[in-house]
Amino acid sequence: MTRGIWTRETVVLILLAAYLPLALFWLWYGGADAVQRLGLAILVLAFWNLVFLLARAQPVSFAMAITALAFAMLAPEDLGVFRLVLGISFGAVMGELVFGGWGRNVVHPATVALSFLGFGFPTYPWPEFLAPVAWAAIPAALIGVATGAMPAGVIVSALVVAVGAVAAGLLSATAVPAAGIVLVLLVADPVTSATTRLGRWLNGALYVGLVVMFSVGWQGAAPVQYAVAAALLTSLAAPLFDEMVLAIWYAQRRRRHGSS
């Protein structure tokens, strides 16, 4: 269903425009290795999109570029081509394409792929981001919120809880860059985050709460590693938050108007 110019692909293109500052800074500082990882992810995703186009007449979406960027930026390092292809293939097929493509998936395909690689190959190092790359997540979030492509409640609530956690000494400042990039790329996805207003606020707060818990109790884990784990659990909890909010609304309506 569409409304005016707001089709699925319109939202995807706006998201790509929002991610552009982050992508450019990451590619600039990552050099040839970053370009190769991104190119490999795009090629693998294009292949699987073509397979599902031919097998199920499922339309190809530019959303695969978003998945490719998130995967290339956040995937563990030194995995080699085979493991990278295996991870992105699992995430794309099991996390998105079998559900009908972007807009119908429950969890971000990059989150599925990264979690698969994290559990399957735990000894490989996770990436660390330079300060300019982390700062580039701010304009990405601002563009996404200003255009309505990213849920403002998720980002604002996560920011509020993160500031409080850092001030209270519960969250190390070294974990903030990775947590912020994961927030923008994975948690604030308009498809897999909560859709109700209160649900979005709970969504962002839960994400930061899980990041704090993992940073304290997960010994030896890298910031990107536990931020991705927090993003996975947050995505799975998003439908529950919406159900809770709707249940409260129905209960209030029954009290106000009587049961029907």
FIKOLZA-1660 file (N, C-alpha, C; in steps of 0.1 Angstrom, whole numbers, plus 5000, padded with zeros to 4 digits):
% residues 260
   i   px   py   pz ch aa at
   1 5009 4988 5000  A  M  N
   1 5000 5000 5000  A  M CA
   1 5009 5012 5000  A  M  C
   2 5006 5022 4992  A  T  N
   2 5014 5034 4991  A  T CA
   2 5005 5046 4994  A  T  C
   3 5011 5057 4998  A  R  N
   3 5004 5070 5000  A  R CA
   3 5013 5081 4993  A  R  C
   4 5008 5086 4982  A  G  N
   4 5016 5096 4975  A  G CA
   4 5029 5090 4970  A  G  C
   5 5040 5097 4973  A  I  N
   5 5053 5093 4969  A  I CA
   5 5059 5083 4979  A  I  C
   6 5052 5080 4990  A  W  N
   6 5058 5072 5000  A  W CA
   6 5056 5057 4997  A  W  C
   7 5065 5052 4988  A  T  N
   7 5065 5038 4986  A  T CA
   7 5077 5032 4994  A  T  C
   8 5078 5019 4993  A  R  N
   8 5088 5012 5000  A  R CA
   8 5102 5017 4996  A  R  C
   9 5104 5018 4983  A  E  N
   9 5117 5022 4977  A  E CA
   9 5120 5037 4980  A  E  C
  10 5110 5045 4982  A  T  N
  10 5112 5059 4985  A  T CA
  10 5119 5060 4999  A  T  C
  11 5114 5052 5008  A  V  N
  11 5120 5051 5022  A  V CA
  11 5134 5046 5021  A  V  C
  12 5136 5036 5013  A  V  N
  12 5150 5030 5012  A  V CA
  12 5159 5041 5007  A  V  C
  13 5155 5048 4996  A  L  N
  13 5164 5058 4991  A  L CA
  13 5167 5070 5001  A  L  C
  14 5157 5073 5009  A  I  N
  14 5159 5083 5019  A  I CA
  14 5169 5078 5029  A  I  C
  15 5168 5066 5033  A  L  N
  15 5177 5060 5043  A  L CA
  15 5191 5059 5037  A  L  C
  16 5193 5056 5024  A  L  N
  16 5206 5056 5018  A  L CA
  16 5212 5070 5018  A  L  C
  17 5204 5080 5016  A  A  N
  17 5209 5094 5017  A  A CA
  17 5213 5097 5031  A  A  C
  18 5206 5092 5041  A  A  N
  18 5209 5095 5055  A  A CA
  18 5222 5088 5058  A  A  C
  19 5224 5076 5053  A  Y  N
  19 5237 5069 5057  A  Y CA
  19 5249 5073 5049  A  Y  C
  20 5247 5082 5039  A  L  N
  20 5258 5086 5030  A  L CA
  20 5270 5092 5038  A  L  C
  21 5268 5101 5048  A  P  N
  21 5279 5107 5055  A  P CA
  21 5287 5096 5062  A  P  C
  22 5280 5087 5069  A  L  N
  22 5286 5076 5076  A  L CA
  22 5294 5067 5066  A  L  C
  23 5288 5064 5055  A  A  N
  23 5295 5055 5046  A  A CA
  23 5307 5061 5040  A  A  C
  24 5306 5074 5036  A  L  N
  24 5318 5081 5030  A  L CA
  24 5330 5082 5040  A  L  C
  25 5327 5085 5053  A  F  N
  25 5338 5086 5063  A  F CA
  25 5344 5072 5065  A  F  C
  26 5335 5062 5066  A  W  N
  26 5341 5049 5068  A  W CA
  26 5349 5044 5056  A  W  C
  27 5345 5047 5044  A  L  N
  27 5352 5043 5032  A  L CA
  27 5365 5051 5031  A  L  C
  28 5365 5063 5035  A  W  N
  28 5377 5072 5034  A  W CA
  28 5388 5067 5044  A  W  C
  29 5384 5064 5056  A  Y  N
  29 5394 5059 5066  A  Y CA
  29 5397 5044 5065  A  Y  C
  30 5387 5037 5059  A  G  N
  30 5389 5022 5058  A  G CA
  30 5398 5018 5046  A  G  C
  31 5398 5027 5035  A  G  N
  31 5406 5024 5024  A  G CA
  31 5401 5013 5015  A  G  C
  32 5411 5006 5009  A  A  N
  32 5408 4996 4999  A  A CA
  32 5401 4984 5006  A  A  C
  33 5404 4981 5018  A  D  N
  33 5398 4970 5025  A  D CA
  33 5383 4972 5027  A  D  C
  34 5380 4984 5031  A  A  N
  34 5366 4988 5033  A  A CA
  34 5358 4987 5019  A  A  C
  35 5364 4992 5009  A  V  N
  35 5358 4991 4996  A  V CA
  35 5355 4977 4991  A  V  C
  36 5365 4968 4994  A  Q  N
  36 5364 4954 4990  A  Q CA
  36 5353 4947 4998  A  Q  C
  37 5352 4950 5011  A  R  N
  37 5342 4943 5019  A  R CA
  37 5328 4948 5015  A  R  C
  38 5327 4961 5012  A  L  N
  38 5314 4966 5008  A  L CA
  38 5310 4960 4994  A  L  C
  39 5320 4960 4985  A  G  N
  39 5317 4954 4972  A  G CA
  39 5313 4939 4972  A  G  C
  40 5320 4932 4981  A  L  N
  40 5317 4918 4982  A  L CA
  40 5303 4916 4987  A  L  C
  41 5299 4924 4998  A  A  N
  41 5286 4923 5003  A  A CA
  41 5275 4926 4993  A  A  C
  42 5277 4936 4985  A  I  N
  42 5268 4940 4975  A  I CA
  42 5266 4929 4964  A  I  C
  43 5277 4923 4960  A  L  N
  43 5277 4912 4950  A  L CA
  43 5269 4900 4955  A  L  C
  44 5271 4896 4968  A  V  N
  44 5264 4885 4973  A  V CA
  44 5250 4888 4975  A  V  C
  45 5246 4900 4980  A  L  N
  45 5232 4903 4981  A  L CA
  45 5225 4904 4968  A  L  C
  46 5232 4910 4958  A  A  N
  46 5226 4910 4944  A  A CA
  46 5223 4896 4939  A  A  C
  47 5232 4887 4941  A  F  N
  47 5230 4873 4937  A  F CA
  47 5218 4867 4943  A  F  C
  48 5216 4868 4956  A  W  N
  48 5205 4863 4963  A  W CA
  48 5192 4870 4960  A  W  C
  49 5192 4883 4957  A  N  N
  49 5180 4890 4953  A  N CA
  49 5176 4885 4939  A  N  C
  50 5186 4882 4930  A  L  N
  50 5183 4877 4917  A  L CA
  50 5177 4863 4918  A  L  C
  51 5182 4855 4927  A  V  N
  51 5177 4842 4929  A  V CA
  51 5162 4842 4933  A  V  C
  52 5159 4851 4942  A  F  N
  52 5145 4852 4947  A  F CA
  52 5136 4859 4936  A  F  C
  53 5142 4867 4928  A  L  N
  53 5134 4873 4918  A  L CA
  53 5130 4863 4907  A  L  C
  54 5139 4854 4904  A  L  N
  54 5136 4844 4894  A  L CA
  54 5127 4832 4900  A  L  C
  55 5129 4829 4913  A  A  N
  55 5122 4818 4919  A  A CA
  55 5108 4822 4923  A  A  C
  56 5107 4834 4928  A  R  N
  56 5094 4838 4935  A  R CA
  56 5088 4851 4929  A  R  C
  57 5094 4856 4919  A  A  N
  57 5090 4869 4913  A  A CA
  57 5090 4880 4924  A  A  C
  58 5100 4879 4933  A  Q  N
  58 5101 4889 4944  A  Q CA
  58 5109 4900 4939  A  Q  C
  59 5104 4912 4940  A  P  N
  59 5111 4924 4934  A  P CA
  59 5124 4927 4941  A  P  C
  60 5134 4931 4934  A  V  N
  60 5147 4935 4939  A  V CA
  60 5146 4949 4945  A  V  C
  61 5152 4951 4957  A  S  N
  61 5151 4964 4964  A  S CA
  61 5165 4969 4966  A  S  C
  62 5165 4983 4966  A  F  N
  62 5178 4990 4969  A  F CA
  62 5182 4988 4984  A  F  C
  63 5173 4982 4992  A  A  N
  63 5176 4980 5006  A  A CA
  63 5188 4971 5008  A  A  C
  64 5191 4963 4997  A  M  N
  64 5203 4955 4999  A  M CA
  64 5216 4963 5000  A  M  C
  65 5216 4975 4996  A  A  N
  65 5227 4984 4998  A  A CA
  65 5229 4988 5012  A  A  C
  66 5217 4990 5019  A  I  N
  66 5217 4993 5033  A  I CA
  66 5223 4981 5041  A  I  C
  67 5218 4969 5038  A  T  N
  67 5223 4957 5044  A  T CA
  67 5238 4955 5042  A  T  C
  68 5242 4958 5030  A  A  N
  68 5256 4956 5026  A  A CA
  68 5265 4966 5034  A  A  C
  69 5261 4978 5036  A  L  N
  69 5268 4988 5043  A  L CA
  69 5269 4984 5058  A  L  C
  70 5258 4980 5064  A  A  N
  70 5258 4976 5078  A  A CA
  70 5267 4964 5080  A  A  C
  71 5266 4954 5071  A  F  N
  71 5274 4942 5073  A  F CA
  71 5289 4945 5071  A  F  C
  72 5292 4952 5061  A  A  N
  72 5306 4955 5058  A  A CA
  72 5313 4963 5069  A  A  C
  73 5305 4972 5075  A  M  N
  73 5311 4981 5086  A  M CA
  73 5313 4973 5099  A  M  C
  74 5303 4964 5102  A  L  N
  74 5303 4958 5115  A  L CA
  74 5308 4944 5116  A  L  C
  75 5310 4937 5105  A  A  N
  75 5314 4923 5105  A  A CA
  75 5328 4921 5111  A  A  C
  76 5330 4910 5118  A  P  N
  76 5344 4907 5123  A  P CA
  76 5354 4908 5113  A  P  C
  77 5366 4911 5117  A  E  N
  77 5377 4913 5107  A  E CA
  77 5385 4900 5105  A  E  C
  78 5392 4899 5094  A  D  N
  78 5401 4888 5090  A  D CA
  78 5393 4875 5089  A  D  C
  79 5380 4875 5085  A  L  N
  79 5373 4863 5083  A  L CA
  79 5376 4856 5070  A  L  C
  80 5380 4863 5060  A  G  N
  80 5382 4857 5047  A  G CA
  80 5369 4857 5039  A  G  C
  81 5371 4855 5026  A  V  N
  81 5360 4856 5017  A  V CA
  81 5349 4846 5020  A  V  C
  82 5353 4834 5022  A  F  N
  82 5343 4823 5024  A  F CA
  82 5334 4826 5036  A  F  C
  83 5339 4829 5047  A  R  N
  83 5331 4832 5059  A  R CA
  83 5322 4844 5057  A  R  C
  84 5328 4854 5051  A  L  N
  84 5320 4866 5048  A  L CA
  84 5308 4863 5039  A  L  C
  85 5310 4855 5028  A  V  N
  85 5299 4851 5019  A  V CA
  85 5289 4843 5027  A  V  C
  86 5294 4834 5035  A  L  N
  86 5285 4825 5043  A  L CA
  86 5276 4833 5052  A  L  C
  87 5282 4843 5059  A  G  N
  87 5275 4851 5068  A  G CA
  87 5264 4860 5062  A  G  C
  88 5268 4867 5051  A  I  N
  88 5259 4876 5045  A  I CA
  88 5248 4868 5038  A  I  C
  89 5251 4856 5033  A  S  N
  89 5241 4848 5026  A  S CA
  89 5231 4843 5036  A  S  C
  90 5235 4839 5048  A  F  N
  90 5226 4834 5058  A  F CA
  90 5217 4846 5063  A  F  C
  91 5223 4857 5065  A  G  N
  91 5215 4869 5070  A  G CA
  91 5205 4873 5060  A  G  C
  92 5209 4874 5047  A  A  N
  92 5200 4879 5037  A  A CA
  92 5188 4869 5034  A  A  C
  93 5191 4856 5034  A  V  N
  93 5181 4847 5030  A  V CA
  93 5172 4844 5042  A  V  C
  94 5178 4841 5054  A  M  N
  94 5170 4837 5066  A  M CA
  94 5164 4850 5073  A  M  C
  95 5171 4861 5071  A  G  N
  95 5166 4873 5079  A  G CA
  95 5157 4882 5071  A  G  C
  96 5156 4880 5058  A  E  N
  96 5148 4890 5050  A  E CA
  96 5141 4883 5038  A  E  C
  97 5148 4877 5029  A  L  N
  97 5142 4872 5016  A  L CA
  97 5131 4862 5018  A  L  C
  98 5133 4853 5028  A  V  N
  98 5123 4842 5029  A  V CA
  98 5110 4848 5035  A  V  C
  99 5110 4860 5040  A  F  N
  99 5098 4867 5045  A  F CA
  99 5091 4876 5035  A  F  C
 100 5097 4877 5023  A  G  N
 100 5092 4885 5012  A  G CA
 100 5099 4897 5009  A  G  C
 101 5111 4899 5015  A  G  N
 101 5119 4911 5012  A  G CA
 101 5118 4922 5022  A  G  C
 102 5125 4933 5020  A  W  N
 102 5126 4944 5029  A  W CA
 102 5112 4950 5031  A  W  C
 103 5108 4952 5044  A  G  N
 103 5095 4957 5047  A  G CA
 103 5087 4947 5054  A  G  C
 104 5090 4934 5052  A  R  N
 104 5083 4923 5058  A  R CA
 104 5091 4915 5068  A  R  C
 105 5104 4918 5069  A  N  N
 105 5113 4911 5078  A  N CA
 105 5111 4915 5093  A  N  C
 106 5114 4906 5102  A  V  N
 106 5112 4908 5116  A  V CA
 106 5125 4914 5122  A  V  C
 107 5136 4909 5118  A  V  N
 107 5149 4913 5123  A  V CA
 107 5158 4918 5111  A  V  C
 108 5166 4928 5113  A  H  N
 108 5174 4933 5102  A  H CA
 108 5183 4922 5097  A  H  C
 109 5184 4920 5084  A  P  N
 109 5192 4909 5079  A  P CA
 109 5207 4911 5083  A  P  C
 110 5212 4923 5084  A  A  N
 110 5226 4924 5088  A  A CA
 110 5228 4920 5102  A  A  C
 111 5218 4922 5111  A  T  N
 111 5218 4918 5125  A  T CA
 111 5219 4903 5125  A  T  C
 112 5211 4896 5117  A  V  N
 112 5211 4881 5116  A  V CA
 112 5225 4876 5112  A  V  C
 113 5230 4883 5101  A  A  N
 113 5243 4878 5096  A  A CA
 113 5254 4880 5106  A  A  C
 114 5254 4892 5113  A  L  N
 114 5265 4895 5122  A  L CA
 114 5264 4886 5135  A  L  C
 115 5252 4883 5139  A  S  N
 115 5250 4874 5150  A  S CA
 115 5254 4860 5147  A  S  C
 116 5251 4856 5135  A  F  N
 116 5256 4843 5130  A  F CA
 116 5271 4842 5130  A  F  C
 117 5278 4852 5125  A  L  N
 117 5292 4852 5125  A  L CA
 117 5298 4853 5139  A  L  C
 118 5292 4860 5147  A  G  N
 118 5297 4862 5161  A  G CA
 118 5296 4849 5169  A  G  C
 119 5285 4841 5167  A  F  N
 119 5283 4829 5174  A  F CA
 119 5292 4818 5167  A  F  C
 120 5293 4818 5154  A  G  N
 120 5300 4808 5147  A  G CA
 120 5315 4809 5147  A  G  C
 121 5320 4821 5147  A  F  N
 121 5334 4823 5147  A  F CA
 121 5338 4833 5158  A  F  C
 122 5337 4829 5170  A  P  N
 122 5339 4839 5181  A  P CA
 122 5353 4844 5183  A  P  C
 123 5363 4838 5177  A  T  N
 123 5377 4842 5180  A  T CA
 123 5382 4853 5171  A  T  C
 124 5374 4857 5161  A  Y  N
 124 5379 4867 5152  A  Y CA
 124 5376 4881 5158  A  Y  C
 125 5385 4891 5156  A  P  N
 125 5383 4904 5162  A  P CA
 125 5372 4912 5155  A  P  C
 126 5365 4920 5163  A  W  N
 126 5355 4929 5158  A  W CA
 126 5361 4943 5155  A  W  C
 127 5355 4950 5146  A  P  N
 127 5362 4963 5142  A  P CA
 127 5361 4973 5153  A  P  C
 128 5370 4983 5152  A  E  N
 128 5370 4995 5160  A  E CA
 128 5369 5007 5151  A  E  C
 129 5362 5017 5155  A  F  N
 129 5360 5028 5146  A  F CA
 129 5367 5041 5151  A  F  C
 130 5373 5048 5142  A  L  N
 130 5379 5060 5145  A  L CA
 130 5369 5071 5148  A  L  C
 131 5373 5081 5156  A  A  N
 131 5364 5091 5160  A  A CA
 131 5356 5098 5149  A  A  C
 132 5363 5102 5137  A  P  N
 132 5355 5108 5127  A  P CA
 132 5344 5099 5121  A  P  C
 133 5346 5086 5121  A  V  N
 133 5336 5077 5116  A  V CA
 133 5324 5077 5125  A  V  C
 134 5327 5076 5138  A  A  N
 134 5316 5076 5148  A  A CA
 134 5309 5089 5148  A  A  C
 135 5315 5100 5147  A  W  N
 135 5308 5113 5146  A  W CA
 135 5299 5114 5134  A  W  C
 136 5303 5107 5123  A  A  N
 136 5295 5108 5111  A  A CA
 136 5281 5101 5113  A  A  C
 137 5280 5093 5124  A  A  N
 137 5266 5087 5127  A  A CA
 137 5256 5098 5131  A  A  C
 138 5261 5109 5136  A  I  N
 138 5252 5120 5141  A  I CA
 138 5244 5126 5129  A  I  C
 139 5251 5131 5118  A  P  N
 139 5243 5136 5107  A  P CA
 139 5234 5126 5101  A  P  C
 140 5239 5113 5101  A  A  N
 140 5230 5102 5095  A  A CA
 140 5217 5101 5103  A  A  C
 141 5218 5102 5116  A  A  N
 141 5206 5101 5125  A  A CA
 141 5198 5113 5123  A  A  C
 142 5204 5125 5122  A  L  N
 142 5196 5138 5120  A  L CA
 142 5188 5138 5107  A  L  C
 143 5195 5133 5096  A  I  N
 143 5188 5133 5083  A  I CA
 143 5177 5123 5084  A  I  C
 144 5179 5111 5090  A  G  N
 144 5169 5101 5090  A  G CA
 144 5157 5105 5098  A  G  C
 145 5159 5112 5110  A  V  N
 145 5148 5117 5118  A  V CA
 145 5141 5128 5111  A  V  C
 146 5148 5138 5105  A  A  N
 146 5142 5149 5099  A  A CA
 146 5133 5145 5087  A  A  C
 147 5137 5135 5080  A  T  N
 147 5129 5131 5068  A  T CA
 147 5118 5121 5072  A  T  C
 148 5118 5116 5085  A  G  N
 148 5108 5107 5089  A  G CA
 148 5112 5092 5086  A  G  C
 149 5123 5090 5080  A  A  N
 149 5127 5076 5077  A  A CA
 149 5132 5068 5089  A  A  C
 150 5137 5074 5099  A  M  N
 150 5141 5068 5111  A  M CA
 150 5132 5072 5123  A  M  C
 151 5128 5063 5132  A  P  N
 151 5119 5066 5143  A  P CA
 151 5126 5075 5153  A  P  C
 152 5121 5087 5155  A  A  N
 152 5128 5096 5164  A  A CA
 152 5128 5091 5178  A  A  C
 153 5117 5085 5182  A  G  N
 153 5116 5080 5196  A  G CA
 153 5127 5070 5200  A  G  C
 154 5130 5061 5191  A  V  N
 154 5141 5052 5193  A  V CA
 154 5154 5059 5196  A  V  C
 155 5158 5068 5187  A  I  N
 155 5170 5075 5188  A  I CA
 155 5171 5084 5200  A  I  C
 156 5160 5092 5202  A  V  N
 156 5160 5101 5214  A  V CA
 156 5161 5094 5227  A  V  C
 157 5153 5083 5228  A  S  N
 157 5153 5076 5241  A  S CA
 157 5166 5069 5243  A  S  C
 158 5172 5064 5233  A  A  N
 158 5185 5058 5234  A  A CA
 158 5196 5068 5238  A  A  C
 159 5195 5080 5233  A  L  N
 159 5204 5091 5236  A  L CA
 159 5203 5095 5251  A  L  C
 160 5190 5096 5255  A  V  N
 160 5188 5100 5269  A  V CA
 160 5193 5090 5279  A  V  C
 161 5190 5077 5276  A  V  N
 161 5195 5067 5285  A  V CA
 161 5210 5066 5285  A  V  C
 162 5216 5067 5273  A  A  N
 162 5230 5066 5272  A  A CA
 162 5237 5078 5280  A  A  C
 163 5232 5090 5279  A  V  N
 163 5238 5101 5286  A  V CA
 163 5237 5098 5301  A  V  C
 164 5226 5093 5306  A  G  N
 164 5225 5090 5320  A  G CA
 164 5234 5079 5324  A  G  C
 165 5236 5069 5316  A  A  N
 165 5244 5058 5319  A  A CA
 165 5259 5062 5320  A  A  C
 166 5263 5071 5310  A  V  N
 166 5277 5076 5310  A  V CA
 166 5279 5085 5323  A  V  C
 167 5270 5093 5326  A  A  N
 167 5271 5102 5337  A  A CA
 167 5272 5094 5350  A  A  C
 168 5264 5083 5351  A  A  N
 168 5264 5075 5363  A  A CA
 168 5276 5065 5364  A  A  C
 169 5284 5065 5353  A  G  N
 169 5296 5056 5353  A  G CA
 169 5293 5042 5349  A  G  C
 170 5281 5039 5344  A  L  N
 170 5277 5026 5341  A  L CA
 170 5281 5022 5327  A  L  C
 171 5283 5032 5318  A  L  N
 171 5287 5029 5304  A  L CA
 171 5300 5036 5301  A  L  C
 172 5310 5029 5297  A  S  N
 172 5323 5035 5293  A  S CA
 172 5322 5043 5281  A  S  C
 173 5329 5054 5280  A  A  N
 173 5329 5063 5268  A  A CA
 173 5334 5056 5256  A  A  C
 174 5343 5045 5258  A  T  N
 174 5348 5038 5247  A  T CA
 174 5338 5030 5240  A  T  C
 175 5327 5027 5247  A  A  N
 175 5317 5018 5241  A  A CA
 175 5306 5027 5233  A  A  C
 176 5306 5040 5235  A  V  N
 176 5296 5049 5229  A  V CA
 176 5297 5049 5213  A  V  C
 177 5309 5050 5207  A  P  N
 177 5310 5051 5193  A  P CA
 177 5304 5039 5186  A  P  C
 178 5308 5027 5190  A  A  N
 178 5302 5015 5184  A  A CA
 178 5287 5014 5187  A  A  C
 179 5283 5017 5199  A  A  N
 179 5269 5016 5202  A  A CA
 179 5261 5026 5194  A  A  C
 180 5266 5038 5191  A  G  N
 180 5259 5048 5183  A  G CA
 180 5258 5044 5168  A  G  C
 181 5269 5038 5163  A  I  N
 181 5268 5033 5149  A  I CA
 181 5258 5022 5147  A  I  C
 182 5258 5013 5157  A  V  N
 182 5249 5001 5156  A  V CA
 182 5234 5007 5158  A  V  C
 183 5233 5017 5166  A  L  N
 183 5219 5023 5168  A  L CA
 183 5214 5028 5155  A  L  C
 184 5222 5035 5148  A  V  N
 184 5218 5042 5135  A  V CA
 184 5216 5031 5124  A  V  C
 185 5225 5022 5123  A  L  N
 185 5225 5012 5112  A  L CA
 185 5214 5001 5114  A  L  C
 186 5213 4996 5127  A  L  N
 186 5205 4984 5129  A  L CA
 186 5192 4987 5137  A  L  C
 187 5194 4994 5149  A  V  N
 187 5183 4995 5158  A  V CA
 187 5172 5005 5153  A  V  C
 188 5176 5016 5147  A  A  N
 188 5167 5026 5142  A  A CA
 188 5161 5022 5128  A  A  C
 189 5162 5010 5124  A  D  N
 189 5156 5006 5111  A  D CA
 189 5141 5007 5112  A  D  C
 190 5134 5014 5103  A  P  N
 190 5120 5016 5104  A  P CA
 190 5112 5004 5103  A  P  C
 191 5117 4993 5098  A  V  N
 191 5110 4981 5096  A  V CA
 191 5110 4972 5109  A  V  C
 192 5122 4971 5115  A  T  N
 192 5123 4961 5126  A  T CA
 192 5122 4968 5140  A  T  C
 193 5121 4981 5141  A  S  N
 193 5118 4987 5154  A  S CA
 193 5104 4988 5157  A  S  C
 194 5100 4992 5169  A  A  N
 194 5086 4993 5173  A  A CA
 194 5079 5004 5164  A  A  C
 195 5066 5002 5163  A  T  N
 195 5058 5012 5155  A  T CA
 195 5050 5021 5163  A  T  C
 196 5046 5017 5175  A  T  N
 196 5039 5026 5184  A  T CA
 196 5048 5037 5190  A  T  C
 197 5042 5048 5194  A  R  N
 197 5051 5059 5200  A  R CA
 197 5058 5055 5213  A  R  C
 198 5050 5049 5222  A  L  N
 198 5056 5045 5235  A  L CA
 198 5065 5033 5232  A  L  C
 199 5061 5024 5223  A  G  N
 199 5070 5013 5220  A  G CA
 199 5083 5017 5215  A  G  C
 200 5084 5027 5207  A  R  N
 200 5097 5032 5202  A  R CA
 200 5106 5037 5213  A  R  C
 201 5100 5044 5222  A  W  N
 201 5108 5049 5234  A  W CA
 201 5113 5037 5242  A  W  C
 202 5105 5028 5244  A  L  N
 202 5109 5016 5251  A  L CA
 202 5120 5008 5243  A  L  C
 203 5119 5008 5230  A  N  N
 203 5128 5002 5221  A  N CA
 203 5142 5007 5223  A  N  C
 204 5143 5021 5222  A  G  N
 204 5156 5027 5223  A  G CA
 204 5162 5025 5237  A  G  C
 205 5154 5026 5247  A  A  N
 205 5158 5025 5261  A  A CA
 205 5163 5011 5264  A  A  C
 206 5156 5001 5259  A  L  N
 206 5160 4987 5261  A  L CA
 206 5174 4985 5254  A  L  C
 207 5176 4990 5242  A  Y  N
 207 5189 4988 5235  A  Y CA
 207 5200 4993 5244  A  Y  C
 208 5200 5005 5249  A  V  N
 208 5211 5010 5257  A  V CA
 208 5212 5003 5270  A  V  C
 209 5201 4999 5276  A  G  N
 209 5201 4991 5288  A  G CA
 209 5208 4978 5286  A  G  C
 210 5206 4971 5274  A  L  N
 210 5213 4959 5271  A  L CA
 210 5228 4961 5269  A  L  C
 211 5231 4972 5262  A  V  N
 211 5245 4976 5259  A  V CA
 211 5252 4977 5273  A  V  C
 212 5246 4985 5282  A  V  N
 212 5252 4986 5295  A  V CA
 212 5254 4973 5302  A  V  C
 213 5244 4965 5302  A  M  N
 213 5245 4952 5309  A  M CA
 213 5256 4943 5303  A  M  C
 214 5256 4943 5290  A  F  N
 214 5267 4934 5283  A  F CA
 214 5281 4940 5285  A  F  C
 215 5282 4953 5285  A  S  N
 215 5295 4960 5287  A  S CA
 215 5301 4957 5301  A  S  C
 216 5292 4955 5311  A  V  N
 216 5296 4952 5325  A  V CA
 216 5298 4937 5327  A  V  C
 217 5289 4929 5322  A  G  N
 217 5290 4915 5325  A  G CA
 217 5296 4906 5314  A  G  C
 218 5298 4910 5302  A  W  N
 218 5304 4902 5292  A  W CA
 218 5319 4904 5291  A  W  C
 219 5326 4897 5298  A  Q  N
 219 5341 4899 5299  A  Q CA
 219 5347 4895 5285  A  Q  C
 220 5356 4904 5281  A  G  N
 220 5364 4902 5269  A  G CA
 220 5357 4905 5256  A  G  C
 221 5344 4909 5256  A  A  N
 221 5336 4912 5244  A  A CA
 221 5340 4926 5239  A  A  C
 222 5340 4928 5226  A  A  N
 222 5343 4941 5220  A  A CA
 222 5330 4949 5220  A  A  C
 223 5331 4962 5220  A  P  N
 223 5320 4971 5219  A  P CA
 223 5310 4968 5208  A  P  C
 224 5315 4965 5196  A  V  N
 224 5306 4962 5185  A  V CA
 224 5299 4949 5187  A  V  C
 225 5306 4939 5193  A  Q  N
 225 5301 4926 5195  A  Q CA
 225 5289 4927 5204  A  Q  C
 226 5290 4933 5216  A  Y  N
 226 5278 4934 5225  A  Y CA
 226 5268 4944 5220  A  Y  C
 227 5271 4954 5212  A  A  N
 227 5261 4963 5206  A  A CA
 227 5253 4955 5196  A  A  C
 228 5259 4946 5188  A  V  N
 228 5251 4938 5179  A  V CA
 228 5242 4929 5186  A  V  C
 229 5247 4922 5197  A  A  N
 229 5239 4914 5205  A  A CA
 229 5227 4921 5211  A  A  C
 230 5229 4933 5215  A  A  N
 230 5218 4941 5221  A  A CA
 230 5208 4945 5210  A  A  C
 231 5213 4948 5198  A  A  N
 231 5204 4951 5187  A  A CA
 231 5195 4939 5183  A  A  C
 232 5201 4927 5184  A  L  N
 232 5193 4915 5181  A  L CA
 232 5182 4913 5191  A  L  C
 233 5185 4914 5203  A  L  N
 233 5175 4912 5214  A  L CA
 233 5164 4923 5213  A  L  C
 234 5169 4936 5210  A  T  N
 234 5160 4947 5209  A  T CA
 234 5150 4945 5198  A  T  C
 235 5155 4940 5187  A  S  N
 235 5146 4938 5175  A  S CA
 235 5135 4927 5178  A  S  C
 236 5139 4917 5185  A  L  N
 236 5130 4906 5189  A  L CA
 236 5120 4911 5199  A  L  C
 237 5123 4921 5207  A  A  N
 237 5114 4926 5217  A  A CA
 237 5105 4937 5212  A  A  C
 238 5108 4942 5200  A  A  N
 238 5099 4953 5194  A  A CA
 238 5085 4949 5192  A  A  C
 239 5081 4938 5187  A  P  N
 239 5067 4934 5186  A  P CA
 239 5060 4933 5199  A  P  C
 240 5068 4928 5209  A  L  N
 240 5062 4927 5223  A  L CA
 240 5058 4941 5228  A  L  C
 241 5067 4951 5226  A  F  N
 241 5064 4964 5231  A  F CA
 241 5052 4970 5224  A  F  C
 242 5050 4967 5211  A  D  N
 242 5038 4972 5204  A  D CA
 242 5026 4965 5209  A  D  C
 243 5027 4952 5212  A  E  N
 243 5015 4945 5218  A  E CA
 243 5012 4950 5231  A  E  C
 244 5021 4953 5240  A  M  N
 244 5019 4959 5253  A  M CA
 244 5012 4972 5252  A  M  C
 245 5017 4981 5243  A  V  N
 245 5011 4994 5241  A  V CA
 245 4996 4993 5236  A  V  C
 246 4994 4984 5227  A  L  N
 246 4980 4982 5222  A  L CA
 246 4971 4976 5232  A  L  C
 247 4976 4967 5240  A  A  N
 247 4968 4962 5251  A  A CA
 247 4964 4972 5261  A  A  C
 248 4973 4981 5264  A  I  N
 248 4970 4992 5274  A  I CA
 248 4960 5001 5267  A  I  C
 249 4961 5004 5254  A  W  N
 249 4952 5013 5248  A  W CA
 249 4938 5007 5247  A  W  C
 250 4937 4994 5244  A  Y  N
 250 4924 4987 5244  A  Y CA
 250 4918 4987 5258  A  Y  C
 251 4926 4985 5268  A  A  N
 251 4920 4984 5282  A  A CA
 251 4915 4998 5286  A  A  C
 252 4922 5009 5282  A  Q  N
 252 4917 5022 5285  A  Q CA
 252 4905 5025 5277  A  Q  C
 253 4904 5020 5265  A  R  N
 253 4892 5023 5257  A  R CA
 253 4880 5015 5263  A  R  C
 254 4882 5003 5268  A  R  N
 254 4871 4996 5274  A  R CA
 254 4866 5003 5287  A  R  C
 255 4875 5008 5294  A  R  N
 255 4871 5015 5307  A  R CA
 255 4864 5028 5304  A  R  C
 256 4868 5034 5293  A  R  N
 256 4861 5047 5289  A  R CA
 256 4848 5045 5283  A  R  C
 257 4846 5035 5274  A  H  N
 257 4834 5034 5266  A  H CA
 257 4827 5021 5270  A  H  C
 258 4832 5013 5278  A  G  N
 258 4825 5000 5282  A  G CA
 258 4829 4989 5272  A  G  C
 259 4828 4977 5276  A  S  N
 259 4831 4966 5267  A  S CA
 259 4821 4964 5256  A  S  C
 260 4825 4961 5244  A  S  N
 260 4816 4959 5233  A  S CA
 260 4811 4945 5232  A  S  C
% end
